[in-house]
Amino acid sequence: MKKFDLQIWSIHVTNVITALFGVVLILISIIVGMDKTISVILLSIGTSTFASAIVSFLNYHYLIRQNNATQIVDMWGINKIYSTRAEINVETNELLKHTKKLEMCAMGLKGFRDAQGKTIEERVKEGMFIKILTLDPDSQFPSIVDKTEGLMVGSTKTDIISLIEWVDKLKKTANC
């Protein structure tokens, strides 16, 4: 959200006015004197109003963080978050049999190609569109991935090159 968004500004102003109203009522009750019934009533209303402003302010900041997270999920089209890759396999294997379009972002997809290579080849022959976003094998990033994941240097690059060759093979069999 923008820093000077009118909606945010109006929420803050409303909270400040509510808090100030509560403080004014508390001060009036103190000035009038606590021995009068009206002072006790004003004090009760003032403290409740002030407390409501504080709760509203805290709740607003919580909701903003939650809203930002929701916007990110909506923007990226995320349906679920899985703890492990294996958890998604049951769902994706079934979806793979019927989808007309497959878009992925990955490095080498070695395990995926080993497990689903034949299905993908058949689906591409039937007209399925596939788009894969991956790293340039000649960039510095595959070696960084190898170091980070404790892999043998060059293995990620080899997987990406193998993926590119597999895609080239798929292009030759594609029905388009």
N, CA, C and O of each residue as an XYZ file, in Angstrom:
704
protein
N       0.835     -1.182      0.000
C       0.000      0.000      0.000
C       0.882      1.249      0.000
O       2.011      1.252      0.490
N       0.316      2.295     -0.568
C       1.062      3.543     -0.650
C       1.142      4.217      0.714
O       0.251      4.080      1.552
N       2.237      4.948      0.910
C       2.442      5.594      2.204
C       1.387      6.665      2.469
O       0.932      6.810      3.604
N       0.996      7.406      1.456
C       0.039      8.500      1.646
C      -1.325      8.147      1.048
O      -2.019      9.021      0.528
N      -1.692      6.921      1.117
C      -2.982      6.467      0.632
C      -4.094      7.138      1.454
O      -4.021      7.180      2.683
N      -5.098      7.648      0.788
C      -6.189      8.375      1.446
C      -6.923      7.497      2.449
O      -7.303      7.967      3.521
N      -7.126      6.239      2.115
C      -7.831      5.333      3.024
C      -7.026      5.124      4.310
O      -7.586      5.149      5.406
N      -5.727      4.920      4.176
C      -4.872      4.744      5.356
C      -4.874      6.018      6.192
O      -4.987      5.962      7.416
N      -4.750      7.153      5.537
C      -4.745      8.441      6.237
C      -6.041      8.626      7.015
O      -6.015      9.038      8.175
N      -7.179      8.323      6.382
C      -8.465      8.513      7.056
C      -8.624      7.563      8.240
O      -9.238      7.931      9.243
N      -8.084      6.352      8.143
C      -8.144      5.405      9.268
C      -7.321      5.931     10.432
O      -7.763      5.885     11.580
N      -6.130      6.426     10.143
C      -5.283      6.975     11.211
C      -5.929      8.203     11.865
O      -5.916      8.342     13.088
N      -6.482      9.074     11.053
C      -7.131     10.269     11.588
C      -8.317      9.875     12.468
O      -8.508     10.446     13.542
N      -9.100      8.921     12.027
C     -10.240      8.441     12.823
C      -9.764      7.876     14.160
O     -10.362      8.158     15.198
N      -8.693      7.081     14.143
C      -8.157      6.529     15.392
C      -7.659      7.627     16.323
O      -7.895      7.571     17.530
N      -6.978      8.615     15.776
C      -6.458      9.715     16.594
C      -7.607     10.518     17.196
O      -7.578     10.857     18.379
N      -8.624     10.824     16.379
C      -9.775     11.582     16.881
C     -10.493     10.799     17.978
O     -10.884     11.373     18.993
N     -10.667      9.496     17.781
C     -11.325      8.656     18.789
C     -10.521      8.643     20.082
O     -11.080      8.775     21.171
N      -9.194      8.482     19.955
C      -8.341      8.470     21.152
C      -8.390      9.821     21.862
O      -8.498      9.872     23.088
N      -8.311     10.917     21.101
C      -8.372     12.246     21.713
C      -9.725     12.499     22.384
O      -9.786     13.106     23.453
N     -10.788     12.043     21.767
C     -12.117     12.186     22.370
C     -12.154     11.466     23.721
O     -12.677     11.994     24.702
N     -11.591     10.252     23.756
C     -11.529      9.507     25.007
C     -10.716     10.225     26.063
O     -11.119     10.283     27.225
N      -9.569     10.777     25.669
C      -8.709     11.515     26.612
C      -9.428     12.754     27.131
O      -9.356     13.059     28.321
N     -10.121     13.472     26.248
C     -10.861     14.671     26.660
C     -11.934     14.314     27.684
O     -12.097     15.010     28.686
N     -12.666     13.227     27.431
C     -13.695     12.801     28.386
C     -13.083     12.421     29.731
O     -13.653     12.724     30.779
N     -11.937     11.765     29.709
C     -11.244     11.393     30.956
C     -10.818     12.652     31.710
O     -11.008     12.742     32.923
N     -10.242     13.627     30.996
C      -9.803     14.868     31.636
C     -10.983     15.654     32.209
O     -10.894     16.205     33.306
N     -12.088     15.702     31.461
C     -13.275     16.410     31.959
C     -13.775     15.757     33.247
O     -14.137     16.449     34.198
N     -13.795     14.428     33.274
C     -14.280     13.741     34.479
C     -13.371     14.002     35.668
O     -13.846     14.094     36.800
N     -12.077     14.122     35.429
C     -11.132     14.418     36.513
C     -11.329     15.857     37.008
O     -11.319     16.111     38.212
N     -11.506     16.792     36.070
C     -11.679     18.203     36.428
C     -12.987     18.405     37.203
O     -13.020     19.123     38.203
N     -14.058     17.768     36.733
C     -15.355     17.925     37.401
C     -15.308     17.341     38.802
O     -15.957     17.850     39.716
N     -14.544     16.277     38.969
C     -14.440     15.660     40.294
C     -15.096     14.290     40.305
O     -16.182     14.107     39.755
N     -14.443     13.344     40.926
C     -14.903     11.968     40.889
C     -16.064     11.692     41.856
O     -16.581     10.576     41.908
N     -16.460     12.695     42.605
C     -17.555     12.494     43.547
C     -18.925     12.662     42.897
O     -19.946     12.432     43.545
N     -18.962     13.061     41.619
C     -20.225     13.282     40.928
C     -20.504     12.115     39.970
O     -19.580     11.526     39.410
N     -21.762     11.801     39.796
C     -22.185     10.690     38.926
C     -21.765     10.931     37.475
O     -21.318     10.007     36.797
N     -21.907     12.160     37.001
C     -21.549     12.479     35.616
C     -20.067     12.225     35.355
O     -19.702     11.807     34.256
N     -19.210     12.468     36.343
C     -17.774     12.232     36.200
C     -17.480     10.748     36.012
O     -16.652     10.360     35.187
N     -18.172      9.934     36.792
C     -17.979      8.484     36.681
C     -18.430      8.002     35.297
O     -17.779      7.157     34.683
N     -19.547      8.548     34.817
C     -20.048      8.183     33.484
C     -19.063      8.630     32.407
O     -18.727      7.852     31.514
N     -18.595      9.886     32.485
C     -17.625     10.396     31.505
C     -16.320      9.610     31.551
O     -15.726      9.332     30.509
N     -15.878      9.255     32.736
C     -14.655      8.460     32.875
C     -14.823      7.090     32.227
O     -13.920      6.611     31.540
N     -15.956      6.469     32.440
C     -16.226      5.155     31.844
C     -16.258      5.236     30.322
O     -15.652      4.415     29.633
N     -16.970      6.230     29.807
C     -17.050      6.406     28.349
C     -15.673      6.751     27.779
O     -15.278      6.218     26.742
N     -14.952      7.631     28.449
C     -13.635      8.054     27.982
C     -12.629      6.909     27.930
O     -11.911      6.748     26.943
N     -12.580      6.114     29.002
C     -11.625      4.995     29.010
C     -11.998      3.942     27.974
O     -11.121      3.356     27.339
N     -13.282      3.701     27.802
C     -13.726      2.738     26.779
C     -13.376      3.232     25.373
O     -12.902      2.466     24.534
N     -13.615      4.511     25.134
C     -13.318      5.097     23.826
C     -11.823      5.066     23.548
O     -11.401      4.716     22.446
N     -11.028      5.426     24.530
C      -9.575      5.419     24.372
C      -9.068      3.989     24.130
O      -8.226      3.761     23.262
N      -9.584      3.041     24.901
C      -9.182      1.634     24.717
C      -9.585      1.127     23.328
O      -8.839      0.380     22.695
N     -10.753      1.532     22.864
C     -11.209      1.130     21.529
C     -10.280      1.664     20.442
O      -9.998      0.968     19.467
N      -9.810      2.887     20.608
C      -8.880      3.473     19.636
C      -7.577      2.683     19.599
O      -7.027      2.437     18.525
N      -7.088      2.289     20.756
C      -5.848      1.513     20.813
C      -6.033      0.154     20.133
O      -5.199     -0.260     19.328
N      -7.118     -0.528     20.457
C      -7.398     -1.839     19.850
C      -7.577     -1.697     18.344
O      -7.090     -2.531     17.580
N      -8.263     -0.662     17.916
C      -8.470     -0.426     16.490
C      -7.144     -0.186     15.773
O      -6.931     -0.691     14.670
N      -6.261      0.578     16.395
C      -4.945      0.853     15.813
C      -4.143     -0.434     15.663
O      -3.564     -0.681     14.605
N      -4.103     -1.253     16.705
C      -3.355     -2.513     16.648
C      -3.967     -3.477     15.637
O      -3.250     -4.140     14.889
N      -5.278     -3.550     15.621
C      -5.978     -4.425     14.693
C      -5.731     -4.000     13.248
O      -5.567     -4.847     12.370
N      -5.705     -2.699     13.002
C      -5.451     -2.173     11.664
C      -4.097     -2.655     11.145
O      -3.995     -3.110     10.005
N      -3.064     -2.557     11.973
C      -1.727     -2.971     11.524
C      -1.651     -4.474     11.289
O      -0.951     -4.922     10.381
N      -2.354     -5.247     12.084
C      -2.415     -6.690     11.856
C      -3.121     -6.977     10.537
O      -2.644     -7.791      9.745
N      -4.248     -6.322     10.291
C      -5.009     -6.556      9.067
C      -4.247     -6.127      7.826
O      -4.375     -6.759      6.778
N      -3.455     -5.062      7.924
C      -2.652     -4.621      6.779
C      -1.656     -5.704      6.396
O      -1.509     -6.025      5.217
N      -0.964     -6.274      7.394
C      -0.006     -7.350      7.099
C      -0.723     -8.549      6.487
O      -0.232     -9.147      5.529
N      -1.862     -8.893      7.029
C      -2.624    -10.024      6.515
C      -3.112     -9.730      5.097
O      -3.079    -10.608      4.234
N      -3.563     -8.502      4.855
C      -4.040     -8.108      3.536
C      -2.910     -8.147      2.514
O      -3.114     -8.587      1.382
N      -1.719     -7.690      2.902
C      -0.569     -7.734      1.997
C      -0.252     -9.173      1.605
O       0.019     -9.453      0.437
N      -0.285    -10.080      2.568
C      -0.029    -11.495      2.286
C      -1.100    -12.055      1.357
O      -0.792    -12.813      0.437
N      -2.348    -11.688      1.595
C      -3.450    -12.151      0.749
C      -3.301    -11.630     -0.675
O      -3.562    -12.360     -1.632
N      -2.885    -10.381     -0.823
C      -2.690     -9.813     -2.158
C      -1.592    -10.551     -2.911
O      -1.713    -10.784     -4.114
N      -0.525    -10.919     -2.215
C       0.561    -11.661     -2.856
C       0.060    -13.021     -3.324
O       0.343    -13.441     -4.446
N      -0.679    -13.701     -2.469
C      -1.226    -15.013     -2.831
C      -2.160    -14.876     -4.027
O      -2.104    -15.695     -4.945
N      -3.010    -13.868     -4.035
C      -3.926    -13.646     -5.153
C      -3.172    -13.310     -6.433
O      -3.519    -13.799     -7.508
N      -2.144    -12.478     -6.318
C      -1.391    -12.053     -7.489
C      -0.679    -13.242     -8.155
O      -0.659    -13.349     -9.381
N      -0.101    -14.125     -7.343
C       0.650    -15.254     -7.894
C      -0.236    -16.456     -8.172
O       0.224    -17.429     -8.769
N      -1.474    -16.414     -7.761
C      -2.382    -17.524     -8.037
C      -2.050    -18.775     -7.239
O      -2.237    -19.893     -7.719
N      -1.564    -18.586     -6.038
C      -1.195    -19.724     -5.207
C      -2.463    -20.335     -4.625
O      -3.278    -19.638     -4.021
N      -2.623    -21.644     -4.811
C      -3.794    -22.335     -4.274
C      -3.499    -23.014     -2.954
O      -4.354    -23.050     -2.069
N      -2.292    -23.556     -2.813
C      -1.902    -24.272     -1.599
C      -0.403    -24.134     -1.418
O       0.335    -23.876     -2.369
N       0.033    -24.311     -0.180
C       1.450    -24.372      0.126
C       1.699    -25.730      0.766
O       1.033    -26.103      1.731
N       2.644    -26.450      0.233
C       2.928    -27.803      0.692
C       4.218    -27.830      1.504
O       5.145    -27.063      1.249
N       4.259    -28.723      2.481
C       5.459    -28.868      3.309
C       6.575    -29.563      2.537
O       7.749    -29.230      2.705
N       6.217    -30.514      1.704
C       7.211    -31.244      0.915
C       6.743    -31.335     -0.524
O       5.557    -31.177     -0.815
N       7.671    -31.588     -1.412
C       7.316    -31.737     -2.828
C       6.425    -32.955     -3.038
O       5.528    -32.929     -3.880
N       6.667    -34.022     -2.279
C       5.914    -35.261     -2.456
C       4.421    -35.072     -2.237
O       3.614    -35.760     -2.863
N       4.038    -34.146     -1.355
C       2.627    -33.927     -1.053
C       1.827    -33.454     -2.262
O       0.638    -33.749     -2.376
N       2.465    -32.736     -3.148
C       1.748    -32.184     -4.295
C       1.598    -33.205     -5.421
O       0.753    -33.046     -6.302
N       2.421    -34.251     -5.388
C       2.442    -35.212     -6.495
C       1.091    -35.865     -6.763
O       0.709    -36.019     -7.923
N       0.367    -36.248     -5.734
C      -0.925    -36.912     -5.920
C      -1.869    -36.025     -6.721
O      -2.515    -36.490     -7.660
N      -1.950    -34.757     -6.356
C      -2.845    -33.830     -7.052
C      -2.353    -33.522     -8.459
O      -3.130    -33.550     -9.414
N      -1.072    -33.229     -8.585
C      -0.554    -32.823     -9.902
C      -0.546    -33.976    -10.897
O      -0.747    -33.761    -12.092
N      -0.319    -35.186    -10.424
C      -0.340    -36.333    -11.337
C      -1.712    -36.484    -11.983
O      -1.815    -36.789    -13.171
N      -2.761    -36.270    -11.199
C      -4.114    -36.358    -11.747
C      -4.402    -35.179    -12.680
O      -4.981    -35.361    -13.752
N      -4.000    -33.979    -12.277
C      -4.213    -32.797    -13.123
C      -3.450    -32.900    -14.439
O      -3.924    -32.435    -15.476
N      -2.285    -33.500    -14.394
C      -1.429    -33.621    -15.570
C      -2.094    -34.430    -16.683
O      -1.803    -34.231    -17.863
N      -2.975    -35.329    -16.305
C      -3.650    -36.173    -17.291
C      -4.655    -35.396    -18.138
O      -5.024    -35.839    -19.226
N      -5.102    -34.232    -17.640
C      -6.183    -33.520    -18.319
C      -5.861    -32.079    -18.696
O      -6.638    -31.450    -19.415
N      -4.756    -31.550    -18.236
C      -4.468    -30.142    -18.479
C      -4.097    -29.881    -19.936
O      -3.545    -30.744    -20.618
N      -4.405    -28.696    -20.388
C      -4.058    -28.293    -21.757
C      -2.845    -27.367    -21.776
O      -2.250    -27.112    -22.823
N      -2.494    -26.871    -20.586
C      -1.401    -25.906    -20.485
C      -0.633    -26.163    -19.191
O      -1.235    -26.321    -18.129
N       0.684    -26.204    -19.281
C       1.530    -26.461    -18.114
C       2.654    -25.433    -18.100
O       3.447    -25.355    -19.039
N       2.716    -24.653    -17.042
C       3.770    -23.663    -16.881
C       4.521    -23.966    -15.599
O       3.911    -24.162    -14.547
N       5.857    -24.007    -15.683
C       6.670    -24.345    -14.522
C       7.865    -23.414    -14.434
O       8.343    -22.871    -15.431
N       8.320    -23.254    -13.228
C       9.551    -22.523    -12.951
C      10.416    -23.481    -12.145
O      10.072    -23.833    -11.017
N      11.534    -23.901    -12.717
C      12.359    -24.907    -12.045
C      13.780    -24.848    -12.593
O      14.076    -24.088    -13.514
N      14.649    -25.665    -12.007
C      16.033    -25.705    -12.488
C      16.228    -26.833    -13.489
O      16.349    -26.569    -14.685
N      16.260    -28.067    -13.040
C      16.515    -29.169    -13.962
C      15.360    -30.120    -14.140
O      15.293    -30.828    -15.145
N      14.443    -30.153    -13.184
C      13.280    -31.032    -13.217
C      13.650    -32.504    -13.428
O      12.878    -33.256    -14.023
N      14.817    -32.916    -12.950
C      15.273    -34.284    -13.168
C      14.286    -35.301    -12.609
O      13.887    -36.230    -13.311
N      13.895    -35.132    -11.361
C      12.942    -36.060    -10.756
C      11.602    -36.049    -11.472
O      10.999    -37.102    -11.678
N      11.135    -34.878    -11.850
C       9.870    -34.741    -12.569
C       9.956    -35.434    -13.923
O       9.044    -36.164    -14.312
N      11.041    -35.207    -14.631
C      11.209    -35.841    -15.947
C      11.287    -37.354    -15.831
O      10.737    -38.078    -16.661
N      11.973    -37.826    -14.796
C      12.065    -39.273    -14.596
C      10.691    -39.870    -14.298
O      10.340    -40.922    -14.830
N       9.917    -39.199    -13.448
C       8.616    -39.727    -13.031
C       7.513    -39.489    -14.058
O       6.643    -40.341    -14.239
N       7.542    -38.342    -14.730
C       6.424    -37.950    -15.592
C       6.803    -37.764    -17.060
O       5.982    -37.297    -17.850
N       8.014    -38.116    -17.431
C       8.485    -37.876    -18.795
C       7.578    -38.464    -19.868
O       7.241    -37.785    -20.837
N       7.185    -39.714    -19.702
C       6.325    -40.383    -20.701
C       4.959    -39.709    -20.779
O       4.433    -39.498    -21.871
N       4.385    -39.373    -19.630
C       3.081    -38.699    -19.607
C       3.167    -37.347    -20.295
O       2.283    -36.984    -21.071
N       4.223    -36.604    -20.014
C       4.398    -35.283    -20.648
C       4.532    -35.438    -22.155
O       3.906    -34.698    -22.913
N       5.338    -36.386    -22.591
C       5.520    -36.602    -24.031
C       4.189    -36.929    -24.707
O       3.892    -36.404    -25.780
N       3.388    -37.797    -24.083
C       2.078    -38.146    -24.646
C       1.163    -36.929    -24.689
O       0.487    -36.692    -25.690
N       1.140    -36.149    -23.592
C       0.267    -34.980    -23.513
C       0.687    -33.909    -24.529
O      -0.170    -33.247    -25.115
N       1.992    -33.736    -24.738
C       2.469    -32.761    -25.730
C       2.058    -33.204    -27.123
O       1.675    -32.376    -27.950
N       2.133    -34.486    -27.388
C       1.681    -35.013    -28.689
C       0.196    -34.743    -28.906
O      -0.248    -34.545    -30.037
N      -0.576    -34.739    -27.803
C      -2.013    -34.476    -27.876
C      -2.327    -32.985    -27.967
O      -3.486    -32.605    -28.134
N      -1.298    -32.135    -27.857
C      -1.506    -30.704    -28.020
C      -1.334    -29.871    -26.758
O      -1.600    -28.669    -26.775
N      -0.894    -30.487    -25.666
C      -0.679    -29.708    -24.443
C       0.453    -28.702    -24.665
O       1.490    -29.028    -25.243
N       0.233    -27.484    -24.198
C       1.242    -26.420    -24.256
C       2.062    -26.480    -22.980
O       1.508    -26.582    -21.885
N       3.376    -26.419    -23.117
C       4.238    -26.446    -21.938
C       5.233    -25.290    -22.019
O       5.840    -25.032    -23.059
N       5.377    -24.608    -20.893
C       6.340    -23.505    -20.803
C       7.148    -23.714    -19.532
O       6.590    -23.894    -18.449
N       8.475    -23.689    -19.678
C       9.359    -23.900    -18.524
C      10.322    -22.725    -18.435
O      11.026    -22.396    -19.389
N      10.332    -22.107    -17.268
C      11.272    -21.032    -16.988
C      12.393    -21.624    -16.148
O      12.146    -22.190    -15.083
N      13.621    -21.492    -16.627
C      14.753    -22.057    -15.899
C      15.939    -21.105    -15.961
O      15.882    -20.062    -16.614
N      17.004    -21.473    -15.280
C      18.220    -20.664    -15.263
C      19.034    -20.884    -16.529
O      18.936    -21.933    -17.167
N      19.831    -19.898    -16.885
C      20.812    -20.065    -17.957
C      21.908    -20.970    -17.400
O      22.520    -20.643    -16.384
N      22.162    -22.109    -18.056
C      23.162    -23.029    -17.502
C      24.567    -22.435    -17.436
O      25.402    -22.901    -16.661
N      24.828    -21.418    -18.239
C      26.164    -20.812    -18.251
C      26.291    -19.639    -17.285
O      27.352    -19.020    -17.203
N      25.223    -19.326    -16.555
C      25.301    -18.237    -15.572
C      25.990    -18.736    -14.309
O      26.313    -19.918    -14.191
N      26.207    -17.837    -13.378
C      26.870    -18.197    -12.120
C      25.922    -18.888    -11.136
O      26.378    -19.521    -10.183
N      24.629    -18.773    -11.353
C      23.656    -19.265    -10.381
C      23.628    -20.780    -10.204
O      23.476    -21.235     -9.071
N      23.766    -21.589    -11.258
C      23.790    -23.037    -11.013
C      24.899    -23.477    -10.044
O      24.687    -24.372     -9.225
N      26.065    -22.857    -10.137
C      27.137    -23.237     -9.195
C      26.822    -22.760     -7.779
O      27.205    -23.412     -6.807
N      26.130    -21.632     -7.654
C      25.705    -21.153     -6.334
C      24.696    -22.144     -5.737
O      24.754    -22.454     -4.547
N      23.782    -22.633     -6.564
C      22.802    -23.625     -6.107
C      23.529    -24.887     -5.640
O      23.194    -25.450     -4.598
N      24.515    -25.325     -6.405
C      25.290    -26.521     -6.025
C      25.928    -26.344     -4.650
O      25.870    -27.241     -3.809
N      26.529    -25.192     -4.434
C      27.177    -24.934     -3.141
C      26.147    -24.875     -2.015
O      26.348    -25.458     -0.950
N      25.056    -24.175     -2.256
C      24.020    -24.003     -1.236
C      23.380    -25.332     -0.843
O      23.106    -25.572      0.333
N      23.144    -26.194     -1.834
C      22.464    -27.456     -1.568
C      23.438    -28.614     -1.333
O      23.014    -29.757     -1.158
N      24.738    -28.320     -1.330
C      25.729    -29.365     -1.064
C      25.835    -30.388     -2.180
O      26.112    -31.561     -1.929
N      25.618    -29.953     -3.401
C      25.699    -30.854     -4.555
C      27.090    -30.795     -5.185
O      27.865    -29.871     -4.937
N      27.379    -31.785     -5.988
C      28.642    -31.785     -6.705
C      28.637    -30.620     -7.697
O      27.654    -30.405     -8.406
N      29.739    -29.872     -7.742
C      29.813    -28.696     -8.609
C      29.570    -29.112    -10.060
O      30.215    -30.023    -10.579
N      28.632    -28.428    -10.694
C      28.298    -28.704    -12.088
C      27.044    -29.550    -12.260
O      26.547    -29.692    -13.377
N      26.525    -30.113    -11.175
C      25.363    -31.001    -11.322
C      24.095    -30.233    -11.708
O      23.300    -30.725    -12.510
N      23.898    -29.050    -11.157
C      22.719    -28.259    -11.525
C      22.811    -27.815    -12.978
O      21.816    -27.837    -13.702
N      23.996    -27.416    -13.402
C      24.203    -27.025    -14.800
C      23.903    -28.204    -15.719
O      23.254    -28.036    -16.752
N      24.365    -29.379    -15.355
C      24.124    -30.581    -16.160
C      22.627    -30.880    -16.227
O      22.108    -31.222    -17.289
N      21.936    -30.752    -15.097
C      20.488    -30.984    -15.079
C      19.756    -29.991    -15.977
O      18.815    -30.366    -16.677
N      20.179    -28.727    -15.963
C      19.525    -27.709    -16.797
C      19.771    -27.994    -18.279
O      18.859    -27.875    -19.096
N      21.000    -28.368    -18.621
C      21.316    -28.705    -20.018
C      20.480    -29.906    -20.455
O      19.956    -29.937    -21.569
N      20.361    -30.889    -19.571
C      19.543    -32.069    -19.862
C      18.078    -31.680    -20.055
O      17.397    -32.222    -20.925
N      17.597    -30.740    -19.241
C      16.226    -30.242    -19.377
C      16.032    -29.570    -20.734
O      15.022    -29.794    -21.400
N      16.989    -28.753    -21.141
C      16.900    -28.055    -22.432
C      16.857    -29.068    -23.578
O      16.088    -28.907    -24.525
N      17.670    -30.092    -23.487
C      17.678    -31.145    -24.524
C      16.332    -31.874    -24.543
O      15.814    -32.194    -25.612
N      15.770    -32.135    -23.362
C      14.475    -32.811    -23.274
C      13.380    -31.954    -23.909
O      12.520    -32.464    -24.627
N      13.421    -30.647    -23.637
C      12.431    -29.734    -24.219
C      12.577    -29.689    -25.735
O      11.577    -29.671    -26.453
N      13.806    -29.672    -26.225
C      14.029    -29.685    -27.680
C      13.429    -30.958    -28.306
O      12.855    -30.912    -29.393
N      13.572    -32.087    -27.604
C      12.997    -33.346    -28.048
C      11.465    -33.261    -28.063
O      10.816    -33.748    -28.988
N      10.901    -32.633    -27.022
C       9.449    -32.453    -26.964
C       8.953    -31.578    -28.101
O       7.891    -31.832    -28.669
N       9.716    -30.554    -28.432
C       9.309    -29.647    -29.533
C       9.175    -30.400    -30.840
O       8.301    -30.086    -31.648
N      10.025    -31.387    -31.061
C       9.980    -32.167    -32.313
C       8.741    -33.051    -32.374
O       8.240    -33.347    -33.459
N       8.248    -33.471    -31.219
C       7.075    -34.356    -31.212
C       5.776    -33.584    -30.984
O       4.694    -34.171    -31.018
N       5.875    -32.288    -30.756
C       4.687    -31.496    -30.430
C       3.710    -31.464    -31.588
O       4.104    -31.451    -32.754
N       2.423    -31.451    -31.247
C       1.353    -31.398    -32.232
C       0.879    -29.955    -32.366
O      -0.263    -29.630    -32.043
N       1.779    -29.094    -32.852
C       1.403    -27.697    -33.055
C       2.322    -27.082    -34.093
O       2.182    -25.903    -34.420
